[in-house]
Amino acid sequence: MEQLTELKAILHSKRSNIYYLDKCRVMQKGGRVVYITEKNKQKLYWNIPIANTTVLLLGTGTSITQAAVRMLASAGVLFGFCGGDGTPLLSSTEIEWLTPQSEYRPTEYVQGWMKFWFDDNKRLEVAKRLQKNRIEFLKDIWDKDGDLIKEGFTSNHPQIKTALDLLSNKIEKSADVTNLLLAEAQLTKTLYKFSSNIITKDDFVRAYDGIDTVNSFLNHGNYLAYGLAATTLWVLGIPHGFAVMHGKTRRGALVFDVADLIKDTLILPWAFICANDGMTEQEFRQQIILNFTKHKALDFMFETVKDISLNGHLL
């Protein structure tokens, strides 16, 4: 069996795998975590490289053994139970992500987070910092990703530039989190409209329970982003309840705050592109995971959260 040090040899920020499994059994076999499928009355075993995995989504018709859970925990892999095609995220516990138990994670980041979190003004400044980082990430990726540029996604487009400038202005003027939430929601609404105009050529309406392909892809991709955000916070030892923006609407909302850093940049445009190209859920998921790896989404999340943890009290 692999030693604990070997299972955690790859830093979480450098891991590249996210798995969604359905209609299978996850178990430990020969010192490895595998999933079993059946074909023509034969059992087929497939290895899950847990040392290079961040998140495991277990869909409909899936079971997992206690031994497999123990190994996933040893490798620091988060997992959650979900519905078909990766959504919605479910759990039999009070929280949605089942995080590994560890008493030896760093304490400096949660201590740094607590230095500012109880101060309303500093918490607002941190929320503004997250939104500024979100804008800068979008500009950087959209202006260098050749595939997105080919589809018309660039921060230099007049409509996008105006929307980003407007958000930047509102960030500076926001006197509370409510105004900040309204401003960021307006940006996302603008991006939906822009994407539908240049890709699908129709009137798009965001509906979380919508059955159309774009809404389904958006839900699916967002849950993948939530997995990365939950992983980032778990590794750094920061509880999900210490949100700076979404805390009033949902418990554990810091996951949503961190996921927002990348959602509009790496998921939103591809939901429209992949839907228009007739891709399946699996093909879309592979595209999103490729985006995460290609543009170092986990690295960006880790560096942002670490910087805020250590310097947020100075804002």
Backbone hydrogen bonds in HBPLUS format (Angstrom, degrees):
<---DONOR---> <-ACCEPTOR-->    atom                        ^
c    i                          cat <-CA-CA->   ^        H-A-AA   ^      H-
h    n   atom  resd res      DA  || num        DHA   H-A  angle D-A-AA Bond
n    s   type  num  typ     dist DA aas  dist angle  dist       angle   num
A0006-GLU N   A0003-GLN O   2.99 MM   3  5.27 126.1  2.29 102.6 116.6     1
A0007-LEU N   A0003-GLN O   3.09 MM   4  6.47 151.1  2.18 150.9 159.4     2
A0008-LYS N   A0004-LEU O   3.22 MM   4  6.48 139.1  2.40 145.3 155.0     3
A0009-ALA N   A0006-GLU O   3.26 MM   3  4.98 166.3  2.28 104.3 104.9     4
A0014-LYS N   A0011-LEU O   2.94 MM   3  5.35 153.5  2.01 111.6 120.1     5
A0015-ARG N   A0012-HIS O   3.19 MM   3  5.21 160.9  2.23 104.5 110.3     6
A0017-ASN N   A0052-ASN O   3.12 MM  35  6.10 148.6  2.22 154.6 159.6     7
A0054-THR N   A0017-ASN O   3.00 MM  37  6.18 166.8  2.02 169.3 165.0     8
A0019-TYR N   A0055-VAL O   3.06 MM  36  6.47 164.2  2.08 153.0 156.2     9
A0057-LEU N   A0019-TYR O   2.70 MM  38  5.99 175.4  1.70 162.0 163.6    10
A0021-LEU N   A0057-LEU O   2.91 MM  36  6.32 160.5  1.95 167.3 172.3    11
A0059-GLY N   A0021-LEU O   2.59 MM  38  5.63 165.6  1.61 176.9 176.8    12
A0023-LYS N   A0060-THR O   2.84 MM  37  6.18 157.9  1.89 147.7 154.9    13
A0063-SER N   A0024-CYS O   3.19 MM  39  6.77 146.4  2.31 147.3 157.1    14
A0025-ARG N   A0036-ILE O   3.26 MM  11  5.19 153.1  2.33 133.1 141.0    15
A0036-ILE N   A0025-ARG O   2.80 MM  11  5.19 153.6  1.87 142.5 150.8    16
A0026-VAL N   A0063-SER O   2.78 MM  37  6.08 171.7  1.79 152.7 155.1    17
A0065-THR N   A0026-VAL O   3.03 MM  39  6.44 144.3  2.16 150.6 160.9    18
A0027-MET N   A0034-VAL O   2.88 MM   7  5.59 163.9  1.90 160.2 165.6    19
A0034-VAL N   A0027-MET O   2.84 MM   7  5.59 167.6  1.86 167.3 171.5    20
A0029-LYS N   A0032-ARG O   2.76 MM   3  5.36 162.3  1.79 158.8 164.2    21
A0032-ARG N   A0029-LYS O   3.13 MM   3  5.36 149.8  2.23 106.1 115.1    22
A0048-ILE N   A0033-VAL O   2.93 MM  15  5.70 157.7  1.98 166.8 159.9    23
A0035-TYR N   A0046-TRP O   2.90 MM  11  5.35 152.0  1.98 145.3 153.6    24
A0046-TRP N   A0035-TYR O   2.95 MM  11  5.35 151.9  2.03 147.6 156.8    25
A0037-THR N   A0044-LEU O   2.98 MM   7  5.23 157.4  2.03 146.2 153.3    26
A0044-LEU N   A0037-THR O   2.72 MM   7  5.23 171.4  1.72 162.8 164.7    27
A0039-LYS N   A0042-GLN O   2.87 MM   3  5.20 156.8  1.92 146.5 153.3    28
A0042-GLN N   A0039-LYS O   2.89 MM   3  5.20 151.7  1.97 108.9 118.2    29
A0050-ILE N   A0048-ILE O   2.76 MM   2  5.57 121.4  2.10 118.7 101.3    30
A0052-ASN N   A0049-PRO O   3.01 MM   3  5.82 159.8  2.06 123.8 129.7    31
A0053-THR N   A0050-ILE O   3.23 MM   3  4.83 159.7  2.27 108.2 105.1    32
A0078-LEU N   A0054-THR O   3.15 MM  24  6.37 154.6  2.21 160.3 152.9    33
A0056-LEU N   A0078-LEU O   2.91 MM  22  6.34 142.4  2.05 146.9 158.8    34
A0080-GLY N   A0056-LEU O   3.07 MM  24  6.60 149.4  2.17 158.5 166.0    35
A0058-LEU N   A0080-GLY O   2.91 MM  22  6.17 171.0  1.91 160.6 163.5    36
A0082-CYS N   A0058-LEU O   2.82 MM  24  5.80 165.8  1.84 147.4 146.5    37
A0069-VAL N   A0065-THR O   3.07 MM   4  6.43 157.6  2.12 149.7 155.8    38
A0070-ARG N   A0066-GLN O   2.96 MM   4  6.25 154.8  2.03 148.7 155.5    39
A0071-MET N   A0067-ALA O   3.12 MM   4  6.43 153.3  2.20 143.3 149.5    40
A0072-LEU N   A0068-ALA O   2.89 MM   4  6.16 158.7  1.93 153.1 159.4    41
A0073-ALA N   A0069-VAL O   2.90 MM   4  6.11 158.7  1.95 150.9 156.4    42
A0074-SER N   A0070-ARG O   3.01 MM   4  6.25 149.0  2.11 139.6 148.3    43
A0075-ALA N   A0071-MET O   3.05 MM   4  6.33 140.4  2.21 143.1 153.0    44
A0075-ALA N   A0072-LEU O   3.17 MM   3  5.18 127.1  2.47  93.6 107.0    45
A0077-VAL N   A0072-LEU O   2.92 MM   5  5.17 176.3  1.92 148.1 148.5    46
A0076-GLY N   A0073-ALA O   3.07 MM   3  4.94 153.4  2.15  98.3 106.6    47
A0079-PHE N   A0098-LEU O   3.45 MM  19  5.51 164.3  2.48 136.2 140.2    48
A0098-LEU N   A0079-PHE O   2.98 MM  19  5.51 162.9  2.01 155.9 159.8    49
A0090-LEU N   A0081-PHE O   2.43 MM   9  5.04 159.6  1.47 156.3 159.4    50
A0083-GLY N   A0088-PRO O   2.85 MM   5  5.23 144.1  1.98 140.9 152.7    51
A0087-THR N   A0084-GLY O   3.46 MM   3  6.01 174.3  2.46 120.0 119.9    52
A0111-GLN N   A0107-THR O   3.08 MM   4  6.17 158.4  2.13 153.1 159.9    53
A0112-GLY N   A0108-GLU O   2.94 MM   4  6.00 146.7  2.05 132.8 141.9    54
A0113-TRP N   A0109-TYR O   2.85 MM   4  6.07 152.8  1.93 143.7 151.6    55
A0114-MET N   A0110-VAL O   2.97 MM   4  6.16 151.4  2.05 142.6 149.5    56
A0115-LYS N   A0112-GLY O   3.14 MM   3  5.20 138.9  2.32  97.3 108.8    57
A0116-PHE N   A0113-TRP O   3.35 MM   3  5.97 146.9  2.47 110.7 117.3    58
A0117-TRP N   A0113-TRP O   3.06 MM   4  6.02 152.1  2.14 149.4 158.1    59
A0119-ASP N   A0116-PHE O   2.98 MM   3  5.50 160.8  2.02 121.1 127.3    60
A0123-ARG N   A0119-ASP O   2.87 MM   4  6.04 158.8  1.91 159.5 166.5    61
A0124-LEU N   A0120-ASP O   3.02 MM   4  6.20 149.4  2.12 142.2 149.8    62
A0125-GLU N   A0121-ASN O   3.04 MM   4  6.35 151.5  2.12 141.9 149.7    63
A0126-VAL N   A0122-LYS O   2.92 MM   4  6.23 149.1  2.02 147.4 155.5    64
A0127-ALA N   A0123-ARG O   3.01 MM   4  6.27 152.9  2.09 142.5 149.9    65
A0128-LYS N   A0124-LEU O   2.95 MM   4  6.27 151.5  2.03 147.3 155.0    66
A0129-ARG N   A0125-GLU O   2.95 MM   4  6.22 148.7  2.05 139.7 148.5    67
A0130-LEU N   A0126-VAL O   2.97 MM   4  6.31 155.7  2.03 151.9 157.3    68
A0131-GLN N   A0127-ALA O   3.17 MM   4  6.48 155.1  2.23 144.2 150.4    69
A0132-LYS N   A0128-LYS O   2.93 MM   4  6.22 154.1  2.00 150.7 158.1    70
A0133-ASN N   A0129-ARG O   2.91 MM   4  6.17 160.9  1.95 153.3 158.2    71
A0134-ARG N   A0130-LEU O   2.93 MM   4  6.12 147.9  2.04 142.1 151.4    72
A0135-ILE N   A0131-GLN O   3.06 MM   4  6.34 153.2  2.13 145.4 151.0    73
A0136-GLU N   A0132-LYS O   3.01 MM   4  6.30 164.8  2.03 152.7 156.5    74
A0137-PHE N   A0133-ASN O   2.92 MM   4  6.06 154.0  1.99 146.6 153.6    75
A0138-LEU N   A0134-ARG O   3.10 MM   4  6.31 159.1  2.15 145.3 150.6    76
A0139-LYS N   A0135-ILE O   2.99 MM   4  6.26 166.7  2.00 155.9 159.2    77
A0140-ASP N   A0136-GLU O   2.97 MM   4  6.10 163.5  2.00 146.9 151.6    78
A0141-ILE N   A0137-PHE O   2.98 MM   4  6.13 171.9  1.99 156.2 157.8    79
A0142-TRP N   A0138-LEU O   2.90 MM   4  5.82 164.1  1.92 154.0 158.7    80
A0143-ASP N   A0139-LYS O   3.16 MM   4  5.97 138.1  2.34 137.2 146.0    81
A0144-LYS N   A0141-ILE O   3.13 MM   3  5.41 165.5  2.15 111.4 115.8    82
A0145-ASP N   A0141-ILE O   2.94 MM   4  5.79 141.4  2.09 163.2 168.6    83
A0149-ILE N   A0145-ASP O   2.98 MM   4  6.21 164.0  2.00 158.2 163.5    84
A0150-LYS N   A0146-GLY O   2.97 MM   4  6.06 154.0  2.04 142.6 149.2    85
A0151-GLU N   A0148-LEU O   3.06 MM   3  5.13 127.7  2.34  96.2 110.1    86
A0153-PHE N   A0148-LEU O   2.88 MM   5  5.17 158.1  1.93 148.5 141.3    87
A0152-GLY N   A0149-ILE O   2.97 MM   3  5.01 151.8  2.05 101.3 110.4    88
A0157-HIS N   A0154-THR O   3.17 MM   3  5.72 168.7  2.18 115.1 118.6    89
A0160-ILE N   A0157-HIS O   3.00 MM   3  5.35 115.6  2.43 109.6 125.2    90
A0161-LYS N   A0157-HIS O   2.78 MM   4  5.90 173.8  1.78 171.2 173.2    91
A0162-THR N   A0158-PRO O   2.97 MM   4  6.00 159.3  2.01 143.9 149.4    92
A0163-ALA N   A0159-GLN O   3.14 MM   4  6.29 156.0  2.20 137.2 143.7    93
A0164-LEU N   A0160-ILE O   2.87 MM   4  6.12 159.7  1.91 157.4 162.5    94
A0165-ASP N   A0161-LYS O   2.91 MM   4  6.03 160.4  1.95 148.0 153.9    95
A0166-LEU N   A0162-THR O   2.90 MM   4  6.02 152.0  1.98 144.1 152.2    96
A0167-LEU N   A0163-ALA O   3.01 MM   4  6.24 156.7  2.07 143.2 149.0    97
A0168-SER N   A0164-LEU O   2.91 MM   4  6.13 163.7  1.94 149.3 154.1    98
A0169-ASN N   A0165-ASP O   2.98 MM   4  6.19 155.1  2.05 144.9 151.3    99
A0170-LYS N   A0166-LEU O   2.95 MM   4  6.21 156.0  2.01 147.0 153.9   100
A0171-ILE N   A0167-LEU O   2.77 MM   4  5.98 147.5  1.88 153.5 162.9   101
A0172-GLU N   A0168-SER O   3.32 MM   4  6.58 160.0  2.37 144.7 147.7   102
A0173-LYS N   A0169-ASN O   3.23 MM   4  6.50 146.8  2.35 140.0 149.1   103
A0174-SER N   A0170-LYS O   2.84 MM   4  5.74 126.4  2.13 145.7 156.4   104
A0180-LEU N   A0176-ASP O   3.32 MM   4  6.61 151.7  2.40 140.8 148.9   105
A0181-LEU N   A0177-VAL O   2.79 MM   4  6.05 154.4  1.86 155.7 161.9   106
A0182-LEU N   A0178-THR O   3.06 MM   4  6.33 155.1  2.12 146.6 153.1   107
A0183-ALA N   A0179-ASN O   3.01 MM   4  6.20 151.0  2.09 142.1 149.8   108
A0184-GLU N   A0180-LEU O   3.00 MM   4  6.28 163.7  2.03 152.1 155.4   109
A0185-ALA N   A0181-LEU O   2.96 MM   4  6.04 150.4  2.05 143.4 152.0   110
A0186-GLN N   A0182-LEU O   3.05 MM   4  6.21 144.5  2.18 138.5 147.3   111
A0187-LEU N   A0183-ALA O   3.19 MM   4  6.55 148.6  2.29 143.3 151.0   112
A0188-THR N   A0184-GLU O   3.16 MM   4  6.44 166.2  2.18 148.7 151.1   113
A0189-LYS N   A0185-ALA O   2.96 MM   4  6.15 155.7  2.02 144.4 151.5   114
A0190-THR N   A0186-GLN O   2.96 MM   4  6.16 151.9  2.04 143.6 150.9   115
A0191-LEU N   A0187-LEU O   2.91 MM   4  6.25 152.3  1.99 150.7 159.0   116
A0192-TYR N   A0188-THR O   2.91 MM   4  6.22 149.1  2.00 148.4 156.6   117
A0193-LYS N   A0189-LYS O   3.12 MM   4  6.39 163.7  2.15 147.4 150.9   118
A0194-PHE N   A0190-THR O   2.87 MM   4  6.08 162.5  1.90 151.2 156.5   119
A0195-SER N   A0191-LEU O   2.90 MM   4  5.93 164.0  1.92 145.3 149.9   120
A0196-SER N   A0192-TYR O   2.95 MM   4  6.15 163.2  1.98 152.3 156.8   121
A0197-ASN N   A0193-LYS O   3.01 MM   4  6.13 150.1  2.10 144.9 153.0   122
A0198-ILE N   A0194-PHE O   3.12 MM   4  6.39 154.9  2.18 151.0 156.4   123
A0199-ILE N   A0195-SER O   2.91 MM   4  5.79 142.8  2.05 147.6 156.9   124
A0201-LYS N   A0196-SER O   2.59 MM   5  5.53 125.4  1.87 160.0 173.6   125
A0210-GLY N   A0207-ALA O   2.90 MM   3  4.83 160.9  1.94 110.1 112.1   126
A0216-SER N   A0212-ASP O   3.08 MM   4  6.24 157.5  2.13 150.5 157.6   127
A0217-PHE N   A0213-THR O   2.81 MM   4  6.01 159.9  1.85 155.5 160.6   128
A0218-LEU N   A0214-VAL O   2.88 MM   4  6.12 157.6  1.93 152.9 159.5   129
A0219-ASN N   A0215-ASN O   3.02 MM   4  6.22 164.0  2.04 149.0 152.6   130
A0220-HIS N   A0216-SER O   2.99 MM   4  6.18 164.7  2.02 148.7 153.3   131
A0221-GLY N   A0217-PHE O   2.82 MM   4  5.95 173.6  1.82 156.8 158.6   132
A0222-ASN N   A0218-LEU O   2.92 MM   4  5.98 157.3  1.97 147.5 154.0   133
A0223-TYR N   A0219-ASN O   3.10 MM   4  6.35 153.5  2.18 148.0 154.1   134
A0224-LEU N   A0220-HIS O   3.25 MM   4  6.63 146.6  2.37 144.0 152.9   135
A0225-ALA N   A0221-GLY O   3.07 MM   4  6.43 152.1  2.15 146.0 153.6   136
A0226-TYR N   A0222-ASN O   2.83 MM   4  6.18 149.2  1.93 147.3 156.5   137
A0227-GLY N   A0223-TYR O   3.03 MM   4  6.24 145.3  2.15 138.8 147.3   138
A0228-LEU N   A0224-LEU O   3.19 MM   4  6.60 153.0  2.26 146.3 152.0   139
A0229-ALA N   A0225-ALA O   2.96 MM   4  6.24 160.6  2.00 151.2 156.8   140
A0230-ALA N   A0226-TYR O   2.84 MM   4  6.00 161.1  1.88 149.7 154.7   141
A0231-THR N   A0227-GLY O   2.97 MM   4  6.14 152.8  2.04 143.4 151.1   142
A0232-THR N   A0228-LEU O   2.94 MM   4  6.19 160.5  1.98 150.2 154.9   143
A0233-LEU N   A0229-ALA O   3.05 MM   4  6.32 166.0  2.07 153.8 156.2   144
A0234-TRP N   A0230-ALA O   2.93 MM   4  6.06 156.9  1.98 145.9 152.8   145
A0235-VAL N   A0231-THR O   2.95 MM   4  6.10 172.5  1.96 158.1 159.7   146
A0236-LEU N   A0232-THR O   3.13 MM   4  6.30 155.3  2.19 145.3 152.1   147
A0237-GLY N   A0233-LEU O   2.91 MM   4  5.95 110.3  2.41 134.3 150.8   148
A0238-ILE N   A0233-LEU O   2.93 MM   5  5.16 159.5  1.97 149.8 151.1   149
A0237-GLY N   A0234-TRP O   3.03 MM   3  4.98 148.9  2.13  99.2 109.0   150
A0242-PHE N   A0239-PRO O   3.50 MM   3  6.25 174.9  2.50 120.9 121.9   151
A0254-LEU N   A0240-HIS O   2.93 MM  14  4.96 158.2  1.98 164.6 157.4   152
A0249-THR N   A0246-HIS O   3.10 MM   3  5.84 162.0  2.14 125.7 130.8   153
A0255-VAL N   A0252-GLY O   3.38 MM   3  6.37 162.9  2.41 124.7 126.9   154
A0256-PHE N   A0253-ALA O   2.90 MM   3  5.19 123.3  2.23 103.9 117.7   155
A0257-ASP N   A0253-ALA O   3.10 MM   4  6.54 153.8  2.17 150.3 158.0   156
A0258-VAL N   A0254-LEU O   3.04 MM   4  6.26 163.2  2.06 151.9 154.5   157
A0259-ALA N   A0255-VAL O   2.94 MM   4  6.08 158.5  1.99 146.0 152.8   158
A0260-ASP N   A0256-PHE O   3.03 MM   4  6.08 146.2  2.15 143.7 150.8   159
A0261-LEU N   A0258-VAL O   3.09 MM   3  5.63 158.5  2.14 112.1 118.7   160
A0262-ILE N   A0259-ALA O   3.08 MM   3  5.97 158.0  2.13 125.6 129.1   161
A0263-LYS N   A0259-ALA O   3.23 MM   4  6.26 147.8  2.33 150.2 159.0   162
A0266-LEU N   A0262-ILE O   2.90 MM   4  5.88 177.0  1.90 173.4 172.4   163
A0267-ILE N   A0263-LYS O   2.99 MM   4  5.18 150.5  2.08 139.0 144.7   164
A0268-LEU N   A0263-LYS O   3.11 MM   5  6.38 162.0  2.15 154.6 158.7   165
A0271-ALA N   A0267-ILE O   2.96 MM   4  6.14 139.0  2.13 158.2 170.7   166
A0271-ALA N   A0268-LEU O   3.26 MM   3  5.38 134.6  2.48 100.0 111.7   167
A0273-ILE N   A0269-PRO O   3.02 MM   4  6.30 162.8  2.05 148.0 153.5   168
A0274-CYS N   A0270-TRP O   2.83 MM   4  5.66 167.8  1.84 142.4 146.6   169
A0275-ALA N   A0271-ALA O   3.16 MM   4  6.02 151.0  2.25 129.8 138.1   170
A0276-ASN N   A0272-PHE O   2.97 MM   4  6.06 158.6  2.02 145.6 151.6   171
A0277-ASP N   A0273-ILE O   2.98 MM   4  6.22 137.3  2.17 141.4 153.5   172
A0279-MET N   A0274-CYS O   3.02 MM   5  5.38 169.6  2.03 160.1 157.4   173
A0278-GLY N   A0275-ALA O   3.13 MM   3  5.18 159.3  2.17 103.0 108.9   174
A0284-PHE N   A0280-THR O   2.91 MM   4  6.17 157.6  1.96 151.1 157.7   175
A0285-ARG N   A0281-GLU O   2.89 MM   4  6.09 162.4  1.92 149.5 154.5   176
A0286-GLN N   A0282-GLN O   2.98 MM   4  6.21 157.6  2.03 147.3 153.1   177
A0287-GLN N   A0283-GLU O   3.03 MM   4  6.26 148.8  2.14 141.6 149.9   178
A0287-GLN N   A0284-PHE O   3.05 MM   3  5.05 117.1  2.46  95.0 110.7   179
A0288-ILE N   A0284-PHE O   2.97 MM   4  6.31 156.5  2.03 155.2 161.3   180
A0289-ILE N   A0285-ARG O   2.96 MM   4  6.20 165.3  1.98 155.1 158.9   181
A0290-LEU N   A0286-GLN O   2.96 MM   4  6.08 150.2  2.05 139.8 148.4   182
A0291-ASN N   A0287-GLN O   2.92 MM   4  6.23 148.8  2.02 142.1 150.8   183
A0292-PHE N   A0288-ILE O   2.93 MM   4  6.28 157.2  1.98 151.8 157.4   184
A0293-THR N   A0289-ILE O   3.06 MM   4  6.32 159.2  2.11 147.0 151.7   185
A0294-LYS N   A0290-LEU O   2.78 MM   4  5.86 171.0  1.79 157.0 160.2   186
A0295-HIS N   A0291-ASN O   2.96 MM   4  5.93 163.3  1.99 151.6 154.8   187
A0297-ALA N   A0292-PHE O   2.92 MM   5  4.89 163.7  1.95 142.4 147.5   188
A0296-LYS N   A0293-THR O   3.29 MM   3  5.08 167.6  2.31 102.1 105.3   189
A0300-PHE N   A0296-LYS O   3.04 MM   4  6.33 160.0  2.08 151.4 156.8   190
A0301-MET N   A0297-ALA O   2.95 MM   4  6.27 158.4  2.00 150.8 156.5   191
A0302-PHE N   A0298-LEU O   2.87 MM   4  6.07 172.2  1.88 158.9 160.7   192
A0303-GLU N   A0299-ASP O   2.91 MM   4  6.08 172.9  1.92 156.9 158.9   193
A0304-THR N   A0300-PHE O   3.01 MM   4  6.05 158.2  2.06 145.6 151.9   194
A0305-VAL N   A0301-MET O   2.96 MM   4  6.12 174.3  1.97 158.2 159.7   195
A0306-LYS N   A0302-PHE O   2.88 MM   4  5.95 164.0  1.91 154.3 159.5   196
A0307-ASP N   A0303-GLU O   2.98 MM   4  5.98 159.5  2.02 140.8 146.7   197
A0308-ILE N   A0304-THR O   3.02 MM   4  6.24 162.5  2.06 150.6 155.3   198
A0309-SER N   A0305-VAL O   2.88 MM   4  6.00 157.3  1.93 147.3 154.2   199
A0310-LEU N   A0306-LYS O   3.06 MM   4  6.23 156.4  2.12 148.6 153.8   200
A0311-ASN N   A0307-ASP O   2.85 MM   4  5.85 141.9  2.00 145.1 156.0   201
A0312-GLY N   A0308-ILE O   2.62 MM   4  4.55 138.1  1.79 136.0 137.3   202
A0314-LEU N   A0311-ASN O   2.92 MM   3  5.46 156.7  1.97 117.1 124.8   203
A0315-LEU N   A0312-GLY O   3.19 MM   3  5.52 161.6  2.23 110.1 115.5   204
